[in-house]
């Protein structure tokens, strides 16, 4: 999907709402036809600081009943996430006269109006409220200094025809002096940004980033027929002042991705990078752009950069894996049909593997940082009790439920594990290919065959699981279908980790705090004791989750509680770490005072292992193929 591992961890802390699209269905007869003229959509974003978009639409219509549909199933969000509660001030007119509307009592996403005789168009006006608090694109999208306009928040269209057959003529008004970027092509100049007419499919796929503090950095050489740009809007001018060597990493990323796939399925590509502490943080893929939202200091703070460093690589990979090649079950022609997301272990899992790998190859991450993420994936997924009852494929099939699920008890429930476990799964595929070809081929060869081809404009090539198996068989002969049936569709006590030893590494534990955890503590202020006492605390010291069977769980700790004190002193992360070390020599239980609603409990946690953090350590005498995977390829 639309997010890297770091962004996913952030999103799991909030409920997911989503993008919003308002649609119009002509229901005068059973057969619905597309309008002859483009739908005009005019958006005024000058109230972005008040978290409002104002929109006016002019829609070709015919006299008779008209059903206004509000689509729910949106690309990249893998669920019925259309938040129709964020539309305010909705009204319809024809010939200057207001039209009454009613909501379908059986489908909350449909509205009905009656178009009067003699009317050829319906005009709709609405405001869209962009308040923080939701997830993905229904979360915060504006501040006093920037805005992200997702067209599907403010458009109307006839339901029934394919989105490719419905044309729109969009325009946008921004605050004075603001700059903007989008994959759309402009038509003319002036205070109002007018864009060339495009299909509904292209419009929904082409958000606009705009801001007061704005910078554009070319990431390809002049004259490249498929230029790539990094467009940045921030809440301050200082946040844009990235060092040249930081920006060079993104140039290397583009070179690495081009080398990997061997072809580009976009005319041009625009990263739309929002840097703010007051918007939602996530990534959403589009074919010729990506909506990437990170904290304000992303480009000037090494720890923040590390925590979100794989986001842009993840989202750009989706231009090939997710947009160009797409699971057949994710097809929804007018954004209203339910989707089958069971192949997200390919769509998101392979993208997560490639996003992490390319982050290392391009220098967005160091090899050590990439290995730390892998160590935590292996350790966390191995300890997760939910895998005892839920197969990996069900985390993909039920993605629409799991994205919105509470992060409490998620280790028992399992979350959207097709991201992290998908990363390990595709590492194992790579190791098998390398082993069976004597190192002559790798997963890169599959990617080039499956996602490559010839350069060209955006298009979609659908696939199912059998197509994936056949493509892998074309790289190297192996029992691919049984391989995936066991690891994806069956219950497994452990995640796919056999590849790790073949790659020259093994999971170990140390009392030395890794750089990943240090960054999380400094940036997010969480307390991660998953692999010692078995719990994770949020910034406010409330319990996010507990591993069942862990020392903390046996003592009675559970989500919903808050840790107030450790060994008789007010809880503090440094005091807690001191208590871990002292217990290693004293052999006495660690005492936690916890608050559970209006009740307080003193828990005795039996643990004398000290601080316990996962890491990968090299195996002497083993070929180090993991380092081969992570090292730069485009510079060879």
Secondary structure, 3 states (H helix, E strand, C coil): CCCCHHHHHHHCCCCCCCCCCCEEEECCCCCCCCCCCCEEEEEECCCHHHCEEEEEEEEECCCEEEEEECCCECCCCCCECCCHHHEEEEEEEECCEEECCEECCCCCCEEEEEECCCCCEEEEEEEEECCCCCCHHHCCCECCCEEEECHHHCCCCCCCCCHHHCEEEEEEECCCCCEEEECCCECCCCCEEEECCEEHHHHHCCCEEEECEEEEEECCCCCCCCCEEEEEEECCCHHHCCCHHHHHHHHHHHHHHHHHHCCCCCCCEEEEEEECCCCCCEEEECCCEEEEEECCCCCCCHHHHHHHCCHHHHHHHCCCECCCEEEHHHCCCCCCCCCCCCCHHHHCHHHHHHHHHHHHHHCCCCHHHHHHHHHHHHHHHHHCHHHHCCCHHHHHHCHHHHCCCCCCCHHHHCCCCCCHHHHHHHHHHHHHHHHHCCCCCCHHHHHHHHHCCCCCCCCCEEECHHHHHHHHHHHCCCCHHHHHHHHCCCCCCCCCCHHHHHCCEEEEEECCCCHHHHHHHHHHCCEEECCCCCEEECCCCEEEEECCCCHHHHHCCCCCCEEEEECCEECCHHHHHHHHHHHHHHCCCEEEEEEECCEEEEEEECCCCCCCEEEEEECCCCCCHHHHHHCCCCCC
